[in-house]
Amino acid sequence: MTDTGLTSGTSDRPVLVAMLTFKRPADLAEALPAVTAQLASVPGSQLLVVDNDPAGSAGEVVRAAAGVRYVLESEPGIAAARNRALDEATEDTLLVFIDDDETPSEGWLRGLVGTWRETGAAAVAGAVVSEYDEEPGEWVAAGRFFDRRRLPTGTAIEVAATNNLLLDMRRVRALGLRFDLRFGISGGSDTLFTRRLTGAGGRMVWNDEAVVVDRVPASRVTREWVLRRAFRSGNSWTRTSLALAGSPAARVRVRIRAVLTGLVRIAGGAAAALLGLVTGRLPRRVRGVRTIVRGAGMLAGAWGVHYREYAAQHATGPQASSGAAA
């Protein structure tokens, strides 16, 4: 399967590319030209910037870019911003999400839409490749923590992020899907959204040629950031699994499974880290440490702890809080 399904040069459906942004005007100014350059390849497409900063810090940047729609979503949290993009898209629209610190490769938008046309999927996810502002240190480099998954184009998948994702809004509206605001500050609303989509029978497929390049700032290529993200990832997985559970009994089963899986990860990670230490194999050791932390995040989620990754950015309180995870 190729990514060149747009033989007629049109999607036959309007395409809205949504770029969410929060207090990163410099990144946004750099990303906008690269994204707008893609629009001509898919007639009827338009770029929308959703600014999640109540102060409207992206407004001036967007006004300087011709032909870009701008909306302000003052409710804090990325889930609210994603929902605003859903609201701005009509039922007939193909909605494409891309981050404000990403640069699309040549043919990116055309490729996503082409795969949608070829497969009739409810969603198409594309590949993300990392580039660094500053080369990571030995510990982070050994773990290859910023290597993203790559799959053959057309592969069916069950979960995806919104950093490179096309949604068929007819299918989204028919299923009544929204991004869950409970995950707006913690992160994970895209994980839950796509799990709900595929769990309801919506098919989601991969396009490995529709690549975006993610620029990783120096603040993220640290051991501390990697481990915080691992904890959040494990925590979010448990919380989204609880949100998908349909009854109190099902939630109990999810909690038990999360505890057992978390304990297995902690034990396996500890064994890998110890073996790596004894044998002097740094990659094994650092990946073992990350596995331990991810398992701890899963356990924390089972016991009702919500890791709020973006709390400091939105000044909404401490990063971790207790409460019902479902």
N, C-alpha and C positions, 0 to 999 in steps of 0.2 A: 504494500500500500504506500502510495506517495503522499506528499503534502500539497499537491498541485491541483486540487479538485476544482478550482475556480476557472474552468476552461472558458467560460463566457465572460470572465472579468467582473462578475457581479455576484453578490451573495443571495440575491432575490429577497432579502430581508434587510431592514435597516440594522446597522451595527453600531452600538454605543460602546466605546472604549472608556472605562472608568478608571481614573487614577486617584487614589485616596492619598491625602497628605496631611501631616500634622507637624507644624513648626519646623519645616525643612525647606524654606524657600530657595536656598542655593541648590539643593539636590533637584528640586522641582524645575528650576530654570534650566538645568542641564538636561533633564529628561524630556521636557516638552518637545523640543525640535525633533528628536529622534522618533518619538511616537507620532507626531503629526505628519512626518514624512511617510509613514506607512498608510495613511488614510486614503491616499489617491489610488492605491492598489485594490481597494475594495470600495467601489462607488456606493454612496449612501451611508458611509461611516462617519462618525463624529466623535470628538474627544470631550469628555466631561471630567472636570477636576472637582472632587468633593473635599472641601477644606474642613477638617475636624477641630480646628483651632477657633474658639469663640471670638478671638481677636481678629480673625480673618487675615492671618499673616501671609497667605498665599494669593490674596486678591490682586495685589500690584503685579506680581509675576504673571498671573494669568491674563490680566488686562493687556499686558504687553505682547501677548501671543495672539495672533489673529485667528479667529474662527474656533476658539476653545470656549466651551460652556463652563460656567463656574457656579457652584452652589455652596452655601455655608451650612454645615451640619453642626450645631452647637452642642448637641447632646454628647457627652464624653464617651469615648470608647469606640474601638474599631468596628464593633458589631453595628452600632448606630450608623456609622459612615457607610458600611456595606449595605445596610438596609436603605439608606438614602439613594444609593446607586440603583437598587432594585426599583425604588419608587420613581426614579427619573426615567426608567426604561419602560417602553410600552410593551404590551403583551406580545406583539409581533417581533420584538427586538431580539437580536443576539447581543448579549451583554458580555463584554470582555474586561476582566480585571487585570491590571498591571500595577506594580508598586512604583512609588515616586523616586526610587533610587535604582531603577533598572533601565537597561538599554536593550531594545529589541534587535534581533538579528535581521538581516535582509529577508524579506518574505515572511516575516513572523505572523502578521495579521492574516495575510492571505492563506498561510498554511493552516492556522487554526480553523478559519471558516471553511477551507477546503475539506479538512477532515470531518467537520460537522456535516457537510453536504454528502460526502461519501458514505458516512456511517449512519446518519440520522440520529446520532447520540444526543442525549440530553445535556451533556457537558463534554468539553474537550480540555484536557490539561496539557501544558507544554513544559519543556525542559527549562531548568534554571541552572546557569553556570556561574560560579563565583569568581570574582576578581578582587584583589586586595589593594586597599590604599597603602597598606604596610604589610610586608611579608610576615606571616605568623612565626612565633618562636618555635623552638624545638618541640615542646610538649604538644602544642596544638597541631603543628605540621605532622608529627608522627601519627596522630590519630586520624588525619584526613577528615576532620569533622565537617568541613564545608564542601565535601564532595556530595553532590546531589544524585538522586536516582536517575538512571537512564534506562528506558524500555523501548522495545520495538514499536514503531508507530502502529496504532490500531489496537494495542494491548488494552484489555478492559481492566480498569482499576476501581477501587472501592472508596478511596479517600484522596483528597488533594487540598493544597493550599490555594489561596486566591492570588498568589503572586504571578500567575500566568494561567488564567482559567477563562474559558468561554462557557457561557450558560445560555441555553435556549429558553427564553423567558416564557414561551407558551407552556413548556413542561414545568417550569418552576411555579408558574401561577396555578396550573392545574393541580399541582401537588400541595399548594398552599405553603410553600417553604419561605422561611425568613431566617435571618441570622439571630441567634439567641442572645438577647442583651445581657444575660447573666454572665456571658463570656466576653463582654466588651472590654474589661480591664485586665482580665486574666489571660486573654488569648485563647484560641481553640474554637472560636465560633465558626471558622471555615471548616475545620475538621468535623464538627458536628453537622454543619449544613450539608457537606458532601456525603457524609455517612447516611444522613436521612434521605438524601436524593437517591443514592444507590439502594438503600434499604427499601425504598418505596417502589423499586423497579426501574428507576431511571438509569440508563446506561451511560457510563462515563469512560472515555477512551483517552489514550495517550497519543501525543504527537511529538516525536523526538527531534524533529527538524525545526519546529517553531520555538526557537531558543530565545530566552532573554538573559542578559548578563547582569548579575546582581553585584553591585559594588559593596564590598564589605569594609566598613570603617575600622580604623585601628582599635577603637574601643571594644570591638567584638572579637578580635583575634587574641583573646586572652583565656587563660585557664578558667578564671572566675566566670566569665560570660558563658563559656561552653558548658560549664557545670550547672549554672543557673538555668540555661535553656534545657538541659537534659532533665532537670528536676521538673520544670514546667511542662515539658513534653509528656513525662510520665503522669504528672498530676492531671493534665488536660485529658489524656486518654481515658483515665478512670472516670473523670467527671462527665465526659461525653458519653461513655458507655452507660453511666447511671442515667443520664438524660434520655437515652434511647430505650431504657428499660420501661416496659409498659405497665408494671404493677409493683406493689410493695414486695411481693415474693421475688419478682425478677430482680429488683434492686438489691435484695439480700444476696441473691446468687452472684450478681455482678461484684458486690463488695467482697464476697468470699473469694471469687476468682481473682480479683485484683490483689488481694492480700497474698494469695498463694503465688501468683505470677510475680509480684513484687519481691517476695522472699526468694524465689528461684533466681531472679535477676541479681539480687544482692549477693546471693551465695555464688552464683556463676561468675559474676564480676569480680568478687573477691578472689576466687580461685585464679582467674585470668590475670588479675593484677599481681598476685603473689608469684605466679609462674613467670610473668614478665620481669618481675624484679629479680628473681633467682637466676633467670637465664640471660638477663641483660637485654631483653627485647622490649624496647620502649613502646613501640606501637601496641603490643599486647597489653602492656601495663596501663597505658593511658586509656585505651578503650575499655579495659576492665573497670577502671575508676568511673568512667562515664556510665557504664552499665549499672554500677552500684547506685549512683545518684538517680538515674532514671527509675530504678526499682523503688528507691525511697520515695520518689514523687508519686508513684502508683499507690504505695501504701498510704501516704498522706491523703491522697484523694479518697481512698476507701474509708478513711476515718473522718472525712468532712473538712479537711483543710484545703482551702482555695489559695493557690499561689497566684498573686495578682501582679503579673510581670510589668504591666504598664501603669501601676498605681502612682509611682513617683512622677511620671510624665504628666499625669492628669491631676496630681495633688489631691487624691481622693482618700488617702489613708495608708495604713501599713500594707506591706506587700503580701502578707499571708493573713488569712482570716479563717475562722471556723464557721461552718454552717452546713445546711443540707445540700449535698452535692447534686441532688436531682431536683 
